[in-house]
Amino acid sequence: MKTLSLLLLFPAMLIAQEKTAPVVPKQQGKYDTNKFSQMYDLLATPNMFRTASGAPGPAYYQQQADYKIDVELDDKKSKLTGSEVITYSNNSPDTLEYLWIQLDQNQAKANTQTSLAESEKMNQVLPLEGFSNKYLKKDLERGFNIEQVKDAKGNAMSYTINETMMRINLATPLKPGEKISLAIKWWYNINNYRKEGGGRSGYELFEKDGNKLYVIAQFYPRMAVYNDVEGWQNMQFWGSGEFALPFGNFDVNITVPADHVIDATGELVNRSEVFTAEQVKRYEQAQKSFDKPVVIVTQAEAEAAEKGFSEKKKTWKFSAKNVRDFGIASSRKFIYDAMAVQLNNKVVMAESVYPKEANPLWGETSTMTVAHTLKSYSSHTFDYPYPKAVSVSAEDQGMEYPMICWNYGRPDENGVTSKEIKNGMIGVVIHEVGHNFFPMIVNSDERQWSWMDEGLNSFMEYMAEQELDSKFPSRRGPAKNIVPYMSGDQKFLEPIMSNSETIQQFGNNAYGKPATGLNILREVVMGRELFDYAFKTYANRWKFKHPTPEDFFRTMEDASAVDLDWFFRGWFYSTDFVDIGINDVKQYYVSDTPTADIKDIKVKKGRFGYDKGPFVYLVAGDNAEVNTSKKKALKVEEVKLLADYVDQTFTAEEKAGLKSPKYFYEVEFNKPGGMIMPILVEITYEDGTQQNFQYPAQIWRKNNDTAKKVYATEKAIKSIQIDPKLMTADIDVTNNSWPKVEVKSKFD
């Protein structure tokens, strides 16, 4: 090289002025409010139970609750009676003076704190049945009726019921490493969930034939969680925040009318006693069918059974290992099909039970969707560890329990299914079956943090839907779908990190926004390879354990080496929204003569002195602001080209390896929104070709309002677009384009 030439980027470079700057009074000091600050102020302090890496610590423990349960369903009275023996193991380092048990059915009792705590308004138009239920009918007798609580020797135990919680007062404190057994008897009336206040379980009445389809859950007194985070998780069940439960082993005997068909959590251990020999043979065939379901109880058999109303009884016996809960579905209307699913080194069963009113949709779709879900979720987390997953057709439902779930979606009376109903049903099946992973196995606290199961699961549902069909109309996950929520009135928005009972827009907050955030992390911030590894690490670290939000946040950083504090702080702990725009575009040209505004500038070089030149001047002329309507872009023939300097400065051999930019642009981005986000830029040149750039979120780390980038191009830029594929949930795209594109209103 013959001589050294420097590019003077004006006014973007640091410069030194010869003139003495005026004296400015000292300003007051300030606290660190940088959005890239680490989250030490928000996260719990790491300890021996939960480490700073997000993994369980060497002192991590969890309690165990094992159940032996006998229940009987009175189909005529819609009543469930039960008895159970709970064996509770204290694996904690603490001595327990009492035990807390959940009585979630009590939430439906008349005049509970739940109903009294709800604000009401007058509905001036009500359906006749709705008016009757609300104002005319007497309150139904609902909730648990506890008949006795006894210890292992048969002695009565002292207990206190507080709404949906029952405290067992121990005569002798339970020391670390000890176990205790207690026996409880109870009964309750099962609700018609479609007419009597909804709920996550109950029965559906088919008025044409008088049959009922039962989906039974929260049907037994259940141990609460005791852990290192807050001791007993004994927050009342107010209705929104779901359940926190310890793991254990279940042996459950379920007595029902002899013509009922049951599926439930766990493995059926007396199949030959409750099914016909032909049905057992069909099930064995299903265990070898990997491409399509085998019908075990046919529609003809179900139609015959639904006419009988047997007076006899039959007991079904199920056994489940290492589960946190138990669910039951029972009806004489059930058709039953199943198929085998091959995971890496394991075969599990995908099953469905449904009435004839659900066909042909369910026979064609349900079990196949279950199988797809198990494969998709397993590929992103861990192989599904349980022996089966069951989908139950329960209209107006969408609820999950270990190995079994209730799902919405049926054809009309003529058996015709709209695309909306079919896609909705597929989405619900994926979502509810997916809950086996979050929170049935990765066992987060739903009572406190709904997003840890609903949000993570909605994200996994989105991936499973797109893997099933890349054109599937996913409701939650795509960034653009959350924009209406995040651009809404801040009075009705809460951070994701809000307790389940304080959220106003539950679906958007607990499902949609966290699912979108994870999708943005995967597609924009981290990239799929880093994200997938970290997410799988989290799932495997905390399967069959009780993670907290901190454990998730820390693991995602720990396993990826990506600093995500800025993202979690903004997306999860605030209601900040994304809005990034193009504030200004200036074009520069090469000149051998500096303009008046830069002629006195000296370019500083490191810590030592100043460069002496020769210089290449990049001048912003009168027509630099090319984004205004009054000024036009520079034409290359009107300015001195860089080639003139190259010819004078570089040898022929050196020139062969050089770029040949002809156009120089400085683009200033601004950020009206508070949420930090990478900048995605698409440049279109005059010849129609395009080039994409992605700048990391850290571009905002020293200036929260503006950021600039310089482009030296061989072709003139025709237009610049921010986030052209709508991947960042930018709430205002009217400032995303240069030249500015007028966006017509929907009214126009």
Buried (B, 14 or more C-beta within 10 A) or exposed (E): EEEEBBBBBBEBBEBEEEEEEEEEEEEEEEEEEEBBBEBEEBBEEBEEBBBEBBBBBEEBBBBBBBBBBBBBBBBEEBEBBBBBBBBBBBBBEBEBEBBBBBBBBBBBBEEBBBBEEEEEEEEEEEEEEEEEBEEEEEEBEBBBEBEEBBBEEEEEBEBEBEBBBBBBEBEEEBEEEBEBBBBBBBBBBBBBBBEBBBBBBBBBBBEEBEBBBBBBBBBBBBBBBBBBBBEBBBBBBBBBBBBBBBBBBBBBBBBBBBBBBBBBBBBBEEBEEBBEEEBBEBBEBBEEBEEEBBBBBBBEBBBEBBEEBBEEEBBBBBEBBBBBBBBBBBBBBBBBBBBBBEBEEEEBBBBBBBBBBBBEBBBBBBBBBBBBBBBBBBBBBBBBBBBBBBBBBBBEBBBBBBBBBBBBBBBEEEEEBEEEBBBBBBBBBBBBBBBBBBBBBBBBBBBBBBBBBBBBBBBBBBBBBBBBEEEBEBBBBBBBBBBEBBBBEEEEBBBBBBBBBEBEBBBBBBBBBBBBBBBBBBBBBBEEEBBBEBBBBBBEBBBBBBBBBBBBBBBBBBBBEBEBBBBBBBBBBBBBBBBBBBBBBBBBBBBEEBEEEBEEBBBBEEEEEEBEEBBBBBBBBEBBBBBEEEBEBBEEEEBBBBEEBBEEBBEEEEEEEEEEBBBBBBBBBBBBBBBBBBBBBBBBBEEEEEEEEEBBBEBBBEEBEEBBBBBBBEBBBBBBBBBBEBBBBBBBBEBBBBEBEEEEEEEE
